[in-house]
């Protein structure tokens, strides 16, 4: 997939998210992809999911994988020149970890990890929109805890971009009718590709628009009915 994606003539960056607990195939593939990206002068970013410390991460992931994930993160940091231009860790804020996020924040600071926190929201691609009770803090009393944590992150953030991002999430959580302040790269120039070869206009609000196993990406992206669907996403989802 990466080799085919890198044939796009105006590609600026390629980002991959991984759970990080299958290190051997991950490192092997990261090295290959990074080499291809450097040949094309495309910036390559890797994000590893880290949802808590110890048992909390294992509970969220449903497996005993915390130590594997940390080992993967530490290897990428130690030998970043082999794997990527930039990296970060991503924590999705959900009901299983909301009360332990300060622990993760403190742990990350101690390890000098570049960690980013994001709010768990409905995602059609992974069908979390059907599982709100299992993960969401938005529709429960835990919403207050989320507000407090993101407010804390506003004051803790060292750079203006992160501070604004956390303010925008805090602002969104406090509105009766949510309104999005953050921009979104998918609205203008992004596309999501999953491990099955399915394409999506939006990372969270889009159904699959077609498969690269069956058609060319450009044919899928610019198909008339798909473009109309894309417009409906922009009109109905992007601002909220």
CORNORMO-V700018 format. One record per residue. N is the residue number from 1. PSI is psi in whole degrees, -180 to 180 (NA if undefined). OMEGA is omega in whole degrees, 0 to 359 (* if undefined). D_FIRST is the distance of its C-alpha to the first C-alpha in Angstrom with 2 decimals. Layout:
n = {N:N}
psi = {PSI:PSI}
omega = {OMEGA:OMEGA}
d_first = {D_FIRST:D_FIRST}
This chain:
n = {1:2:3:4:5:6:7:8:9:10:11:12:13:14:15:16:17:18:19:20:21:22:23:24:25:26:27:28:29:30:31:32:33:34:35:36:37:38:39:40:41:42:43:44:45:46:47:48:49:50:51:52:53:54:55:56:57:58:59:60:61:62:63:64:65:66:67:68:69:70:71:72:73:74:75:76:77:78:79:80:81:82:83:84:85:86:87:88:89:90:91:92:93:94:95:96:97:98:99:100:101:102:103:104:105:106:107:108:109:110:111:112:113:114:115:116:117:118:119:120:121:122:123:124:125:126:127:128:129:130:131:132:133:134:135:136:137:138:139:140:141:142:143:144:145:146:147:148:149:150:151:152:153:154:155:156:157:158:159:160:161:162:163:164:165:166:167:168:169:170:171:172:173:174:175:176:177:178:179:180:181:182:183:184:185:186:187:188:189:190:191:192:193:194:195:196:197:198:199:200:201:202:203:204:205:206:207:208:209:210:211:212:213:214:215:216:217:218:219:220:221:222:223:224:225:226:227:228:229:230:231:232:233:234:235:236:237:238:239:240}
psi = {-46:-43:-40:-42:-39:-3:-15:129:-26:19:132:-38:156:127:135:136:136:150:-21:6:21:71:-38:-54:-32:-52:-41:-45:-35:-42:-43:-46:-42:-39:-44:-41:-43:-36:-31:1:40:130:134:126:136:135:128:133:128:112:5:179:130:-120:-29:-46:-43:-38:-44:-42:-16:14:159:84:4:-50:-35:-44:-45:-41:-41:-47:-47:-37:-42:-42:-43:-39:45:-33:-21:-24:-32:163:-44:160:161:173:143:126:124:123:113:179:-22:-21:-2:-36:2:17:-30:-38:-45:-41:-44:-43:-43:-39:-40:-40:-4:41:144:90:142:140:136:150:129:121:169:132:109:-36:-38:9:27:-17:-17:-1:34:-44:-25:-23:-31:142:-9:-35:33:170:-18:-10:-36:-40:-37:-42:-47:-40:-44:-31:-41:-41:-30:-47:-27:-23:136:-23:154:-37:-48:-40:-43:-39:-47:-34:-41:-38:-45:-45:-46:-42:-24:-7:140:-40:99:137:130:128:-32:145:179:121:-27:-29:-31:-41:16:164:148:136:126:180:-13:-4:11:140:146:137:-46:145:-25:-31:3:140:165:137:0:171:134:-13:-18:-31:163:145:-41:-36:-41:-50:-42:9:137:-47:-31:-39:-39:-40:-40:-43:-38:-36:-46:-42:-34:-19:-36:-35:-6:NA}
omega = {182:180:180:179:184:173:178:191:185:183:181:184:177:183:178:175:179:174:171:181:167:193:186:177:180:182:179:182:178:180:180:182:181:178:178:180:180:178:181:182:178:179:183:183:176:176:179:181:176:191:179:178:175:186:181:177:180:179:180:184:179:180:176:189:185:184:176:180:180:178:178:180:183:178:179:179:183:184:184:181:181:195:189:172:181:178:162:173:181:175:176:184:181:185:182:182:188:183:182:185:177:177:179:179:180:179:181:178:179:180:183:177:173:185:178:179:179:182:176:181:178:182:181:185:179:175:176:177:178:188:185:183:182:187:197:170:187:186:182:177:179:177:179:178:178:177:183:181:181:174:176:181:177:183:183:185:183:182:186:181:180:180:179:179:181:175:181:177:178:178:181:182:184:182:174:174:187:176:185:175:183:171:181:184:181:182:187:189:181:174:179:176:179:187:178:182:179:179:180:175:182:181:184:188:187:165:174:179:178:184:176:176:185:185:173:181:181:178:179:187:187:176:188:182:178:178:177:177:178:179:181:177:180:183:189:187:193:184:182:*}
d_first = {0.00:3.80:5.49:5.22:6.07:8.57:10.23:11.77:15.34:16.65:14.02:16.17:14.34:11.32:12.51:11.59:14.29:15.27:18.50:19.01:20.95:18.81:19.25:18.82:15.17:14.46:16.31:14.89:11.26:12.61:14.53:11.81:9.70:13.14:14.26:11.60:12.48:16.12:15.98:14.89:17.28:14.87:16.16:14.16:15.59:15.52:17.65:19.26:21.19:24.89:27.21:30.52:32.52:33.08:34.01:32.79:29.15:29.59:31.18:28.44:25.72:27.97:27.67:29.39:26.54:28.11:28.94:25.52:23.93:26.58:26.13:22.40:23.38:26.19:24.17:21.67:24.76:26.65:24.07:22.01:22.03:19.67:17.04:16.97:19.10:20.14:20.13:22.00:22.92:22.84:25.62:25.78:29.48:30.55:33.82:33.19:32.94:34.88:38.08:36.53:34.54:37.28:36.96:33.22:33.95:36.72:34.71:31.90:34.55:36.17:32.94:32.15:28.77:27.12:26.87:26.34:27.75:26.54:28.36:27.06:27.02:26.35:22.66:22.03:18.40:19.71:23.14:25.12:27.22:28.89:29.67:31.55:34.39:32.17:30.51:31.88:34.51:34.88:37.05:39.28:41.90:39.19:38.28:41.14:39.66:36.38:38.46:40.31:37.26:35.51:38.90:39.16:35.78:37.07:39.89:37.86:35.11:35.73:33.76:34.35:30.78:30.63:34.20:33.56:30.52:32.73:35.62:33.56:32.63:36.29:37.50:35.28:36.60:40.17:40.10:41.39:39.14:35.97:35.00:31.89:32.67:29.25:27.05:23.49:20.58:19.04:22.31:21.96:18.60:15.92:13.46:11.98:8.85:9.74:8.81:10.01:7.94:11.09:11.78:14.82:17.12:18.59:17.38:20.60:22.62:20.31:19.91:16.74:17.00:14.97:12.09:9.26:10.54:13.76:13.66:12.33:11.30:14.47:16.59:15.71:16.23:19.49:20.98:24.57:24.82:21.66:23.13:26.32:24.60:23.02:26.59:27.97:25.68:26.81:30.40:30.60:28.36:27.60:31.15:31.68}
